[in-house]
Amino acid sequence: MIFWIFLAFLTMETSGQSNFDVIDKYAQSVPNSIKNDISDITHYIIKPCTTDLEKLRAIFIWIVTHISYDKAADSGTNSIAHDLDTILRYQKTICIGYAKLLQKMCQTAGLESEIISGYCHNNPTSKNITDSPDHAWNAVKLNDEWYLLDATWSASLWKSKPKKKINPEVDYYFLPKAATFLETHLPAQPLWQLVSNPIDMNIFISQPDSIIYYVENSSDPYSYTDSIRAFLKLAPSLKKIKEGLSSWQFHPTEKNLNLYMAALMDRAGELTDSLEYIQKSGPIESLLSAQRDLLELCRYTASLGNLLTWQKELYAEAIINHIVALHRSANGRPDMELKTELLFLLEEARTVLRSSEETYYTRNALELLSEYQGIIGQN
């Protein structure tokens, strides 16, 4: 029994050499009456499937043979719609749309899937290596193991002919060996390389012929399965931060830094919203502690680079709210030590606001700070 399971997955890893003829043919036979409903399509095409591998194959082949690559959107001459309803209606998209669609259909079929962003080369749809991730594909979990696939590139290689089998080129990007996939696809997060010896950007760009040798012979093993397990346990906003930090550290460009900073400030916005509940129902000590955590996050982000206008406004709002809470905690009569802290915070808020472009918010916030200055000075 163990031998046959091993044989099945050995075959699966050799880039689609399994006999999927029946599954492939059925996946292309979806009636027009359900072509705009993801759930209906998914349940229809997986009906004859008996394994998760067959379900994934059916989903992959339906996407590859029904969704065209939107060259106009990719070149910037047409608007890009990533929402799934629009993709189904027009039956075309770019890489992120393919990845989102495959993930949603996998979810509907009970399969675990992740969208992977990264860099690529050596394909008609790829460009030169950029300063930030510009391609997306998927990782799917089968029998407790992660595998990679790229519906975008397979769709660009599919040759549509009635009653013809799927051409071999399509299979190349369906569950290839991880080291082979690395010759053309480099995840922004090294953990999604799915190898125990991740390569760096320099090897990917300048030594593509050495990738497989490097992966198989490096002496510094890395447990990507543990890293993936820990990553997937994170809350969505923390996953975004982890991904941003990892991407920036892996390829330290200004664009990747900005993406990391955006993830941090999105988290700051999330924490700001949570403070409303604490303010209404929690003790003042809990509110002050949460506000300090928020301020530290904003300060750290600002130390990395230039904040956007909305990010500066959020930072300033966090300072102002903390000033109000501190003043209230002293019943409006701060001692000298607290007064010194309040005056420091007032100046910090002014500095943040004055560094931003003038908006309705910044004008009103600066006026409010002047009022607080007077109140604190009178105490």
N, C-alpha and C positions, 0 to 999 in steps of 0.2 A: 504493500500500500504506500509506504514512504517513498519507494522508488518511483511510483507513478506520479505522485505529487511533485517530486523533484523534477521529473522529466517534463511535466506540464509547464513548470515555471522556467526551466532552462530553455524550453522552446519559446516561451513568451518573451524572454529577454533577448532573443536573437532577432529582434525587430520584425515581428509579425509573421514568422514562418508557420504559425499554427494554421490549421484549416478552418477559416472563418467563413467559408463560402455561403453557407446557409444563413448565418447571422447577417452577413453583409448584404445579401440579397433582400432579406426581410426588412432590414433597416432602411432600405431605399424605397420601400413599397407603401409608405405612409399615405393614407388617403387625403385629398385636399380638404376634406371637411374638418380636419383637426390640425391643419398645418400652422395655425396661429396660436395654439395653446400648448405651452411647454409641458404641463402635466400630462395632457392627453397623448402628446407625441411620445414622451418618455415611456409611459405605461404601455403604449402600443408596441414600440420597438423592442422592449425587453420581455415581451410576453413569451417568446420561445426560449428565453435564456434560462439556463440551469445553474450558472455560476456567476460570481461577481465579475470575473474576467470577461465573460460573454456580454454581460450588461454594459460594461465599459466599452467594449468593442462596438456594440450596437449604437451607443451614444456617439462615439467618435466618428463612426462611418456616416451616421445621419448628418452630423454637423459638416463634415468634410464634403459630402456630396450635395448638400442643400444650401449652404451658406457660402457666398462668393466673397473673395477679398475685395474690399472697397478701395480701389486704387485712387479714385478721386478724393475720397476723404483723407487718405494717407498723404496725398500730395498737398493737401490744404486748399484745394479748389472747391471743396464741398464741405458742408457742415458734418460733424461727426456725432452720431447718436450711439451711445453705449447702452441705453436701456433695452431690456430684452424684448419688449413688445415691438419696438421699432425694428430691431434686428430680424425678428420673425416676419414682420410685415413686408419688409423690403428684401429680405434674405441676402443681406450683405453687411459686412462690418470690417473692422480692423482687429489687430491682435487682442486687445483688451476685451473686445466684444466676444470673440471666440472663447477666450478663457472664462469670462463670466457665464456664458451660455453653457459651456461644458460643466462648470462647477455647479450651476443650478440643476442641470439634468442629472448629474451624479447625486446631488442631494436628494432629488425626487426619487431616484432609484435606490437610495439607502447606501450610497458609496461616499466615503470621506475624500474630499478633494480640496486642494489649496491652489490659489492663483500665485504664480511665481513671476516676479519682474526681474529683468536683467538686461544683458547685452548679447548681441549676436553678430555673426558675420558668415560669409560664404553661402548666401542664398539670395535669390532675386528680390525678396521683400526686405532684406536687411540693408542697413546703411553703415557708414563708418562708425566706429566706436564713439559714443557721445559722452557728455559730462554727467549724464544721469541715465537711469534705466529707460530704454525706449522700446522694449519688447515684452510680451507677456505670454506665458504658457501655463501648464498645469502639472501638479504632482497629485497622484492618486494612490490611496492606500488599499492594497489587496493582500489578504492573508497576513496582516500585521507588517507588511513591508511596503515601503514607498517606491513608486515608479514615476517616470517622467514621460510626458507626451506633448506634442505641439500640433494642435488642430489647424492653426493658421498656416504653417508651412506645408502641411499635408494637403490642405484645401487648395493652395496655390499650385500644387503638383498634380492634382487629380485631373485625369483626362476623361471627360464625360462622353461615353459611348453606350448606346442602348445595349442591354443584355451582355455587357462586358464585365469581366471580373475587375476588382480594384487593382489598379496598376501598382507594381512593386514599389515605386518611389513613395507612394502614400504611406506604406507600411514602415518606412525608414524612421519616421518620427512617432511611431506608436510603440511605447515601452521599450526603447533601445537600452542598451547597457549604459549606465551612468557615465562611465569614462568616455564612451563614444559620443554621447550627447554633448559632453563638455567641449568637443572639438568645434562646435558651432554655437553653443548656448552657455553663457556664463551668468548664473544667478547673482543678483545684487547681494544676497545673503549667502555666505559660503556654506551654511548648513544645508541649503537646498541643492548643493552639488551632488549630494548623496554618495560621497566617497569618503574614505577614512583619511585621505591625504589631499585636502582641497588645494587647488591651484590658485595663483594670484593673477591679477590683471595683466602683468607683464608676460607671463607664460602664455596666457590666452591670446594676446595680441602678436607677440613676436616669435613664439615657439609652438604653434599649433600642432606641428608634427610630433612634438615631444610629450603631448598631454597624457596619452595613455601610458607611456613609459614612466612619467613622473608619478602619476596616480598609483601605479602598481609597485613602485620601487622606493617611494619616500619612507624614511624611517621615523616619522613623527605622527603616529596614528591619532585620529580624532574621532570621537564618538558622536557622529551626527544624529544618531537615533535618540540619544539622551537630550541633545540640544533641541531637536524638533519637538520632543515630548514636552519639554519645559516651555518652549515658545508657544505651543498651542494651548497651554493652560492659562496664558495671560489674558486679561480683559482686552477687548478690542483696541482701546486707546493705548494701552501699554504695549500691545503687539506692534502697533504703528510706530511707537517710539523706538522699540527694540529694532524693528526693521530699518528705521531711519538711521539710527546710530550705527548699526552693522554695515549698512550701505555706504555711509560716509567714511567709516574707518577702512572699509575695503577699497573704496575708490574715492579718495579725499578731494573732491572738487567743490567749487562754490555752489553749484546746483544741488549736489547731494547734501551739503551743509544746510542749505535753505529748506530742503525737504525734511531734514531732521528737526530744524527749528520750528517748522510748521506743525510737525507732529507734537512737539513739546507744548506749543501754544494752544493747540486743539485740546490737549489734556488740561491746560490751564483753564480753558473755557468750560470744560466739563466740571472741574473742581469749583469754579465760580458758581455754576448752577447748583451744585450740591450744598454750598454755603447757605443758600436761602432756607433750606430745610433745617440746618443746624441752628440758624439764627432764630427760627420760630420755635423750635422745640428743645434745643439743647442748652446746657449751661454755658455761661460766657467763656469759661476756660476752654471748653471744647471748640467754640467758635474762634477764639484767639489762636489756638494751636493749629487749626485747619487753615486759617488765614496766613500764618507764618509759613506753613508748607507751600501754600500757593505763591507767596512772595519769593521764596527761595527758588521755586521753579521758574518764575518770571525773570529773576535776577540772573540765574544760570543761563537761560536762553539768551538774554540780552548780552551776556558776556561773550557769546559765540560769534555774534555779528549784528548787522543792522536789522532791527525789527520793522515789520510793515506797519502802516498807520493803525490798522485795527488791532494789531498786537500791542502797540504802544498804549492805545486807549484801554485795552484790557488790563495791562500792567498798571497803569495809573489808577484805574478803578479799584484794583486790588489794594493799592496803597491807601487810597482815600477811605475805603471801607474799613481797613485795619485801623486807621486813625480814629474813625468814629467809634469803633468797638473798644479801643483802648481808653478813649476819653470816657465812654460810658461805664467801663469797668471801674473807673475811679470816682464814679458818681459825679462827674463833671469837675472834680477838684484834684487834678494830678499833682503829685509831689514833684520835687525838682528833677529827680531822676527820670520820671515818666515824661515830664515836660520836655526834657532834653531829647528823649526818643521821639516824641511827637513832632518837634521842630525839625529833627533830622528827616523824618518821613515826609513832612511837608516839602522840604527842599528836594528830596528824591523825586516826589511826584511832579514838582515843577520842572525839574530837569528832563524827565521823561516826556512831558507834554510839550515843552519848548523845542525838543528835538524832532517833534512830529510836524507834519504840515498842518496848517490851521484849518480846523473844522468846527462845526457847531458844538461838538462835544468838547474839544480842547478849550474853546473860548469859555464855555460855561464852567468847565472843571477848574480852570485857572482862577476864575472869579470866586468859585466856592472855596478854593484853597486860601485866598486872601481873607475870606470871612473866618475860616477856621483859625488862621494866624492871629486874627484879632481876639477871638474867643479864648484861645490858649494863652495869649499874652496877658489877658486880663486876670487869669486865675493865679 
